[in-house]
Amino acid sequence: MSRFATFRSALSQLHPAQSAESVGNGHGMYLVLEGSLCLQRSAATACLLKRFGVSAQLVIGAQQMPFKAHAWVEVDGVVVNDKPYTSEIYTVLDRC
């Protein structure tokens, strides 16, 4: 099964009635995604993917003018939860 098929499989197992407390163990992504900020959304996405064996990286970057900071998730260098060119706009500050 491909990594992205694994991701889709993981998403299909989530239920909207799950509690927000479950975010820490990778189950709360479904609740956190809508209306959340990039850091929360990306942290939840990375946790979920890692739980299902996908080598996801949470990436934090910034641009100087105008100053903006942003977070996104990459798998094998490919942005998976944002626009594909996100990594070209921001200078990477850290990966985890």
N, C-alpha and C positions, 0 to 999 in steps of 0.2 A: 504494500500500500504506500503511495507517495506521501510525503510530508503534508501536502495541502489536503489530500484526502483524509489523512489522520485529523487535521484541523477541523474539516467539515464534520467528521464523525464526532469529534469532541463537542462541537457546537450543538449537534443534534441531540446530545444526551442531557443538555441543560434544560431546566424547567424554570419559567419565570417566577414561580412561587418560592424558589430557593431564597434563603435569607442573605442579607448583605454581609453577615459575619463570615460567610463561606468564601469571600473573595480571597482571603489569605491563603487558602489551600487550592486555589485555581478553579473553584466552581462558580464564583459570582460574576463572571464576565458578562453574562446575559443581562444582568441588572445594571451593571456599571457603565456599559457602553453608551447608552442614550443620554445625551446631555452632559456627559462628564468631560473633564479637562483631559488634555493629551497625556499627561503623566499618569493619571489614574487609569485611563483607557489602555495605555500601553503596558503598564504594570500588570493589569489583569490579563491582557492578551498574552504577554510573555509567560506569566505563571501557568496559564491554561495550556499553552503550547508545550512548555517544558514538562508539565505533568504527563502529557501524552507522548513524550520522547522526542519532541522536535527541538533541535538546537537553536532556539530563538534567543535573540539578544535585544534587550532594552537599550535604546540608543538615546542619548541626550545631547542636543546640539544648540548652537546659538548663532545669530547673525549680528553684525555690528550696527549697521545703519539701515533702517531704524532698528534699534535693539529689540530682538525677539528671542525667546528661548522656546524650544519645542522638544517633544519626546515622541519616539516611534519605535516600531519593532521590525527587526530584520531577521530573515532566515537565509543563511548562505549568501549574505550581502544583498538580498532582495527585500525591499520594503514591503511588508505584508498588511499593514493596517493604515496606510496613508497613501498619498499620491506617489507614484513611482519615482519622481524626481526630487522628493523631499531631501534626500541625502546630498543633493547638489546645491540646495539652497542654504543649508546650515553647516557650520563647521562643527564637527563631532568633538564634544568635550569628554564624553565617557561612554563606555559600553559595559553592560553587565548581564 
